[in-house]
């Protein structure tokens, strides 16, 4: 299940995307924005999506963060983009 929220605060847009995950560790999410990092084990992925997203957000002086959240007895990974 994916949840998307859009808000604004202090003349900035805030996009929040939450995706339900299983067995995601904090150590792994600290590498999500590194070039070439992928959680998929099939070897066909390049690990550039979140890296490119971070570069684009930085270009516009924004911020992108990631966190793990518990909601309704499920674990979600939450990406927040502020521009």
Secondary structure as the mmCIF struct_conf table of DSSP 4:
data_model
#
loop_
_struct_conf.conf_type_id
_struct_conf.id
_struct_conf.beg_label_comp_id
_struct_conf.beg_label_asym_id
_struct_conf.beg_label_seq_id
_struct_conf.end_label_comp_id
_struct_conf.end_label_asym_id
_struct_conf.end_label_seq_id
STRN STRN1 UNK A 2 UNK A 9
TURN_TY1_P TURN_TY1_P1 UNK A 10 UNK A 11
STRN STRN2 UNK A 12 UNK A 21
BEND BEND1 UNK A 22 UNK A 23
HELX_RH_AL_P HELX_RH_AL_P1 UNK A 26 UNK A 29
TURN_TY1_P TURN_TY1_P2 UNK A 30 UNK A 33
BEND BEND2 UNK A 34 UNK A 34
TURN_TY1_P TURN_TY1_P3 UNK A 35 UNK A 36
BEND BEND3 UNK A 39 UNK A 39
BEND BEND4 UNK A 42 UNK A 43
HELX_RH_AL_P HELX_RH_AL_P2 UNK A 49 UNK A 59
TURN_TY1_P TURN_TY1_P4 UNK A 60 UNK A 61
STRN STRN3 UNK A 63 UNK A 71
TURN_TY1_P TURN_TY1_P5 UNK A 72 UNK A 73
STRN STRN4 UNK A 74 UNK A 82
#
